[in-house]
């Protein structure tokens, strides 16, 4: 409980704590924070730039799954970009539908929605 309270104290106005992402392959665990704003009708390159302007990043696929599980009500029931390109087809980028929970790929020019996250290492 102490770690949770410490994270809550680190949140800025409008931010929401999404939960803990367990590190893989020797990486550290980290806490995921959803930033308050969103943007719609943007291509993937524009979404990435926008997230950086919010002092955050687009979420990974794992992070989108956690956001869907824990903060679904903070999202419109539409499709959101991730930060991850498809492994074998880099012109495609993963995203998540917040109506159904399905993750799928779209081309970089597709115009979708985006949310930004930040990460707090430790846990």
C-alpha positions as CSV (number, residue, x, y, z in Angstrom):
1,X,0.0,0.0,0.0
2,X,2.9,2.3,0.7
3,X,4.2,2.1,-2.9
4,X,0.7,2.9,-4.2
5,X,0.5,6.0,-2.0
6,X,3.9,7.1,-3.1
7,X,2.9,6.8,-6.7
8,X,-0.4,8.7,-6.1
9,X,1.7,11.6,-4.6
10,X,3.8,11.7,-7.8
11,X,0.8,12.3,-10.1
12,X,0.3,15.6,-11.6
13,X,-3.1,17.3,-12.0
14,X,-5.3,15.3,-14.4
15,X,-3.1,12.2,-14.5
16,X,-4.4,8.7,-13.7
17,X,-2.4,5.8,-12.3
18,X,-2.9,2.8,-14.5
19,X,-0.9,0.2,-12.7
20,X,2.3,-1.8,-12.6
21,X,4.0,-3.2,-15.7
22,X,6.3,-6.1,-14.9
23,X,9.7,-5.9,-16.5
24,X,10.7,-8.6,-19.0
25,X,14.1,-9.9,-20.0
26,X,15.9,-8.3,-17.1
27,X,14.2,-4.9,-17.5
28,X,12.9,-3.1,-14.3
29,X,9.2,-3.0,-13.3
30,X,7.6,0.4,-13.8
31,X,4.4,2.2,-13.0
32,X,2.3,3.5,-15.8
33,X,0.6,6.9,-15.7
34,X,-2.0,8.1,-18.2
35,X,-1.7,11.8,-19.1
36,X,-4.9,13.8,-19.2
37,X,-5.2,15.0,-22.8
38,X,-6.0,13.1,-26.0
39,X,-5.9,13.9,-29.7
40,X,-8.1,12.5,-32.5
41,X,-7.9,12.2,-36.3
42,X,-4.1,11.9,-36.4
43,X,-1.7,9.7,-38.3
44,X,0.9,7.7,-36.4
45,X,3.8,10.1,-37.0
46,X,1.6,13.0,-35.8
47,X,0.5,11.0,-32.8
48,X,4.1,10.3,-31.8
49,X,5.0,14.0,-32.1
50,X,1.9,15.0,-30.1
51,X,2.7,12.5,-27.3
52,X,6.2,14.0,-27.0
53,X,4.8,17.5,-26.8
54,X,2.8,16.3,-23.8
55,X,6.1,15.2,-22.2
56,X,5.0,11.6,-22.6
57,X,5.0,8.7,-25.1
58,X,2.5,6.6,-26.9
59,X,1.8,3.5,-24.9
60,X,3.1,0.1,-25.9
61,X,0.8,-2.8,-26.7
62,X,1.2,-4.2,-23.2
63,X,0.4,-0.8,-21.8
64,X,-2.7,-0.4,-23.9
65,X,-3.9,-3.7,-22.6
66,X,-3.4,-2.5,-19.0
67,X,-5.1,0.8,-19.8
68,X,-8.0,-1.1,-21.2
69,X,-8.2,-3.3,-18.1
70,X,-7.9,-0.5,-15.5
71,X,-8.9,2.8,-17.0
72,X,-11.2,1.9,-19.9
73,X,-13.7,4.6,-18.8
74,X,-11.0,7.3,-19.5
75,X,-11.1,6.5,-23.2
76,X,-13.6,7.0,-25.9
77,X,-14.9,3.8,-27.4
78,X,-12.6,4.1,-30.5
79,X,-9.2,3.0,-31.8
80,X,-6.0,4.3,-30.3
81,X,-2.4,4.2,-31.6
82,X,0.4,2.3,-29.8
83,X,4.1,3.1,-30.1
84,X,4.8,-0.3,-31.6
85,X,5.4,-1.1,-35.3
86,X,4.6,-4.5,-36.6
87,X,7.6,-6.9,-36.4
88,X,7.8,-7.8,-40.1
89,X,5.8,-5.0,-41.7
90,X,7.1,-1.7,-40.3
91,X,4.7,0.3,-42.4
92,X,2.0,-1.0,-40.0
93,X,1.5,0.0,-36.4
94,X,-0.4,-1.7,-33.6
95,X,-3.3,-0.1,-31.8
96,X,-6.2,-1.0,-29.6
97,X,-9.9,-0.6,-30.0
98,X,-11.4,0.6,-26.7
99,X,-14.9,-0.6,-27.6
100,X,-14.0,-4.3,-28.1
101,X,-10.5,-4.6,-26.6
102,X,-9.1,-6.0,-29.9
103,X,-5.5,-5.1,-30.9
104,X,-4.8,-4.8,-34.6
105,X,-2.5,-3.0,-37.1
106,X,-3.2,-0.1,-39.4
107,X,-1.0,1.8,-41.8
108,X,0.9,4.8,-40.6
109,X,-1.3,7.3,-42.6
110,X,-4.5,5.9,-40.9
111,X,-6.1,8.6,-38.8
112,X,-6.8,7.4,-35.3
113,X,-6.8,8.7,-31.7
114,X,-3.9,8.9,-29.3
115,X,-3.3,9.2,-25.5
116,X,0.1,9.7,-23.9
117,X,1.6,8.0,-21.0
118,X,4.6,8.4,-18.7
119,X,6.5,5.7,-16.8
120,X,7.8,5.8,-13.2
121,X,10.6,3.2,-12.7
122,X,10.5,1.2,-9.4
123,X,8.2,-1.0,-7.7
